[in-house]
Amino acid sequence: MDQTQLARASLIVIPLILLALLVLPGRKAVRVPLAIIAGVVAALGLAWGVERGDLTYMVSFSTMAMIYALLSLGLNSQWGLAGHVNFGVAGFFAVGAFTSALVTTTMPVGALAAYSQQAFGLDQPFLVGVIVAGLVSAAVGYLVAIPVLRLRTDFLAIATLGIAEIVRLIFQNERWLANGPQPLRGIPQPLACLFDDPGCGWAPSWLTAWIQPLGPRDYGYGYFLIVAIILAIIYIALERISRSPWGRVQRAVRDEENSAAMSGKPVTYRRIESFVIGSFIMGIGGAIYAHYMVSIDYSHFNPLFATFIVWVMLMLGGSGNNKGAILGAFVVWGVWTGAQSLVDLISPALTLISPDLPSRSAYFRWMLVAILLAAIVLYRPEGLIKERKRVSDFMRQMGGKD
C-alpha cells in the first residue's frame, strides 16, 4: 500500500468506526473495540482493494447519506420524539444552506457583481457558518412554532408545507437576498487548502505531511470525515437529551398530551422546544450540504426531494429511534441512487417499448420510493429498528419489560 492509499485509509477510518458503532449491537465495552477493529480493517481494505473511482463514489454516496441522516435526525426530534407532523423540512434545510453560504462567502466584486447578488458576505470560517445556520433555522422554527403548533395532525402538516414553499419562493424571487433564481456560487469548502499545493499556511507540519500525498481531487475524503464527526456529535447529543427527563416529558406529550398537562407539565413550551431543536439540526444539515455542493439555488430544496424523501427515511428506519433515522437515510438514499443505475441498465429495453421511456427515469425513481413507502406502512409500520420503550424501575419490578 503506497502513501496515497494509506492517506485515504486514514481519512475514512474514523467515519467507518463511527458508523460501526451505530450498527453493532451489544454493550459498549464489547461494541467499541469491535467497531475500531472493523473500521480499521474496512478502511485498509477499501483503500487497497477498491479502485479510486469506485472508492470516491462510495465516499460521495456516504457523505450525502449522512447529510440526509442529519435531516432525518432533526425530523425525528420533532415527529419521533414529540409527534409534530412537519412537512416543512425543505424550508429549514434551505434557510440553513443559504445562511451558511451568506455568512462564509464574500461580497461579489468587479464584473461578477453584475451577475451575482447577495444581501451580505461576512467571510467567516466554516464552523461559524454552520452554527449561525443552525441558530437562524432555530429562530425561524421558533417563530413558526408559536402559531403553527396550535394546530394538529393534517392542519399542522398543511401549514408547515405552506411555510416551506414560502421560504423557497422567497429565495427564488428575491434576487438581492441570495441571487434569486440564479445559483449562489463560490461557497468555500473547509480545509480545502490542505489538499492544494503548497497547502495552508497555518497548518502544522504533521498535518501537511499527512495530507500531502493527496490532491484536490481527493478533497471528498476530508469532507467525509468532517460530516461524520458532526453527525456523531449530534447523534450523541440527541441520545443524551432523549434519555433525559426532558425527553421523557416529550414522549409523554406525544403519547398522552392531556395526561401530561394534568401532571403539571408545560405542554406548550415543550412542544415549541422540540420543534426548535429539530429546526436547528435541519439548519446544520443545510449548511453542510451547501459547503459540499459549493453552488446552490432554490431548486435544490423542492418539497418532494427535500421533505418527503426524509419522511420515508425516518419511517423506514423507525421513528422515535435515532439509530433508525440514520439507517433509514442510508437505505433510502441507496434506493434513490441505485434506481438511476438500474434505469441506465434497462434503457435499451425501455427504448424498444417506447423511445420516450428512458427520459422519464425520474418518475421511475419516485415509483420505487412510493412502493417502498407503501411496503413500510403495510408490513413494517414501526420501521427497521423499533423504538425502545423505557419504563421506570418501579414498573420493571412490578413485571414491566424494558
N, C-alpha and C positions, 0 to 999 in steps of 0.2 A: 504494500500500500504506500503510494507516494505522499508527499506533503499536502498536495491539494485534496486528495481523498481524505486524509486524516483531518484536515481543517474542516471539511464539510461534515464529517462524522462528529466532530466536537461541537459544531453548531446545532446539530439536530438531536444530540443525545439527551439534552435536558428536556426539550419538548416531549420526546418519546418516553422518558422516565415519568414525566407528569401525567401523560395520557395513560401509561400503565398503572399508575396509582389509582386512577379513576376506574379502570376496568377490572383489576384484580380484586377478588373478594378476600375476606378474612380479616384477621386482626392486624393492627398497624405494625406490631413487632415482626410479623411474618411478611406482610404486604410490602413494606418499604424495601427490605433487601432484595426481594424478588423483582420489584419494579426497577431497581437500579441495575440488576443483572440483565433483565430483559431489555431495558433501554439501551444499555451499552452494547449488548450483542446485536440488537436490531440496527443500531446506528452504524456499527462497523460493517455489518452485512450489507446494508443498503448502500453505503458509500463505496464499498469494494465490489459488490456483485451486481449492482444495477447501473445501467448506462446513465450518463449525465442527464440526457434529455428526459428520460423516464423519471429519474430522481427529482429533477426540477419540477416536473408536472406533479409528482406526489406531494412535494413541499407546497406548491401553489394551491393544490386542492385542499390540503390540510389547513393552510392559512385562511382560506375563505370559509372553510367549515368552522374554524374556531371563531371567526368574526360573527358568523350566524349563531354560533353557540352562545356568544355574549348576548345577542338579541333574544335568544330563547331563554337564557337565564333571567334577563330583565322581564320578559313576559311571565316567566314562572313566578317571580316575586309578586306579580300583580294578580294573575289568574290562579296559578297553582297554590299560592300561599294565602291569598286574600279573596279570591273569587271575582276579580274585576274583569269584565269582558272588554278588553281593549283591542279594538280594530284599527287603532291609530299608530301602530308600531312604526310605519313608514314616516310619519311626521316627526317623531322624536329621533329616528335614525337620520333624517335629513337635517334637523336642527343641529345635532352633534357633528355631522360631517361638515356642514358649511361653517359652523362656528370655529371648529379647529382649523379649517382652511384659512379663514379670515385672520385668525389670531397668529398663525405661524408664517403666513406669506408676507411679502412686502407690497406696497402700492405699485401698480404698473407705471412705468415712466417711458418717455420718449414716444416712439411710434406705436408701441404696444398699448399705450394709454387710450388711443382712439378705438381699439378693438376689445379691450378688457377693462371692465369697470368693477369696482368693489367699494363697499362702504368704508372699509378701513383695512389696513395691513400692519400688524404690530410686530412682525418679525420675531416672535417669541419661540423658545425651544419646544420640542415635541411634547414633553410631559406637561408643560404649561397649557398647550393647546388641548390636550386630552382632558385635563382636569377642568379647564374652563368649559369645554364642550359638555362634559357631564353636568356641571353646575347650571349652565344655561338650559339644558334639557330638563333638569330637575325643576328649575324655576318655571319653565313653560308647563311642566307637568303639574306643578302646584296651582298655577292659575287655571289650568284646565280642570283639575280635580274638584275645586271648590263648587262650581255649578254642576259639573257633569256627574259626579258621584252621587248626587241626589236621585239620579235615575237608576233603573235596574235592568238587567238582562238585555233584551233586544233593543230597548231605547238607549241604553248605555253604549251598546255596540254601534248603533247608527250614529250617535253623537260623536264618538271618537273617530269613526271613519270619516265623517264630515270635517272634523278638525284637521285630520291628516291631509285631506285634499286641499284645505285652505292653506296649510303650510306649504305644500308642494306648489300650488299655484302662485303663492307669493314669491317664491324663489324663481318660478318660471317667468313671471311678468315684470317684476321689479328689477330692471337691469342695473340700477345703481347699487343694489344690495350685494349681489354675487354674480354679476354678469348675465343675469336673466336667462334667456333660452340658450345662450352660448356657454360652452364649458368654462369652468373656472380652473385655469391651468397653473402649473408651477408649484404645486403643493409639495413642500420639502419632505424628504424621507429621513428618518432619524438614523444617525450613524452611517449614512451612505458614504461619507468621505473616507471611512476606514477601508472601503473596497476600491478606492481610487488610488492613483499614484500621483504624489508621494504619500497621501493619507492625511489624517487630521493632525494639525499642529499641536493640539493639546493632549493627544493620546500617548499613554506611556509606551515605552519601548516593547514591553512584553506583549501588549495588546496589538501593536502594529506587526510584530513578528508572527503572532498567531494568525492574523487575517491576511498577511502579505501573500501567501500562496494563491489566494482567491482574487478574482477581478470583479468589475462592475456587474457582470452577468450573473454572479453568484450572490448578489445582494439579497435575493429572496430567502436564502438560508438564514441570514441575520435577522430579517424581519419575522421569519417564522419563530425564532427564539423570543423576540420581543413580545409577539402576540401571545405565545404560550405562557410567558411569565405573567402578563396582565390577566389572562384568563384564569390562571391558577390563583392569583391574589383575590380576584372577585369571587371565585368559587369558594375559597376558604372563608371569606368574609360572609357570604350568604349562608354557608353551612353553620357558622357560629350564630348568626342572628336568628336563623330559622329554628335552632335548638334552644334559644334563649327564652325567657318569659315573654318577651315581645313577640317572638314567633309563635308561641303557643296562643297568645291572645289573637293574633292574626288568623290562625286556623279556627279558633272559636268563633270569631266574627264571620268567617267564611261558612262554617257549618251551621251555627245557631246564633244568628245575629241578635235576635230578641233575647235569648238567654244571656248572651254576653253583656248586653245593655242592662238587663235586670241585675247582673252581678256587679254593676258599677263601673264597667269598662267604658272608656271614652271611644265609642264605636266610630264616630265621625272622624276624629283625629287619627285613629289607627288606619282607617281606610285611606285617608289622604297620605299618610306616611308611606304605606306600601306602594301607592301609585307613584309617589315622588322617587322612591328608591328604584323602582323599575325604570322610570324615565331616565334617571341618572345613568344606569347601566346601558340602556339603549343609546344614550348620547355618546358614551365611551365607545361603544361598538361602531357608531357612525364616524367618530374621529379616526379610529384605527382603519376603517375602510377607506376614508378619504386619503390618508397618507399612503395607503397601499396602492390605490388606483392612480394617484398623482393628479388626475384630472377628473372632475365630477360635474354633473349638471342635474337638472330636475328629473330627467328621465330615469336616473338610477334608483329613484325612490317611488316607483309605481306601486300602488297598494297591492296588486296581485303578486308582485315579486318580493316586496319588502315587508309585507304584513301576513298574507295568508299562508305563504310557504313557511313562515316562522311558526304559525299556529300548527301546521302539520308536523313540524319538527317536535314541538312540545308535546302534542298529543301522541305521537308515535313513541317518543322516549318515555313519557309518563309525567303528567302534570303533578306538581307538588314534590317533585324529586329533582334535585339539581344535577345528579349524575344522569338521569334520564333526559334532561334538557340537552346536555352535551352530546349524549349518544344519539338522540334523535336528529340533532343538527348534522352529524357526520353521515348518518344513514340516508336522510332525505337529500342532502347535498350530493351524495354518491348517486342516488337515483336520478337527480336532476342533470348532473354532468354526464352520467353514463347513458342517459337517453339519447343525447346528441350523437354519441359514438355509435349507438345502435341504429339510429336513423341513417348515419353515413354508410353502415354496412348493408342495410336493406334498401338503399336508394335505387340501385338498378331494378330491383323487383317492383318498387313503388312506381318507377318510371314506366314500366310495362303496363301497369294498371292505369295510370294517368300521368301525363307529363307535369301536372301541377302539384302532385302529392309531395315530392321532395321539398318544395318551397314552403310547405306547411308543417315543417318539422316542429316548430314551436308549439303547435296545438297538440302534437303527439306527446311532448314532454308534459304539458299540463294534464293530458289524459292519464298518463301514468301516475302523476301526483294525486289526481282525483280518485283513481282506483285505489291507491294506497290509503287515502283518507277514508274511503268507504270501508276498506278492509279493517282499518283500525276501529272505526265506530262499531262494526258488526261483530268482530271476533276478539278484539283486544282493547276495549274502551279504557282500561286502566294504564295502557302503554306497555312498553317492553320492560320497564322497571317500575313496579307498583310502589306507590307511596307507602312508606313505612309508618304505620300508626303507632304512636307512642302513648303509653299510659303511665299513670303515676305509680309510685312504689306501693301505695295503699291498694290500688286496683290490681296490681300484679300479685300481691299477697292474697287478695281475695279470689284469685283464679284467672285474672286477665293475662293476655299474652302480648308481649312486646312485638 
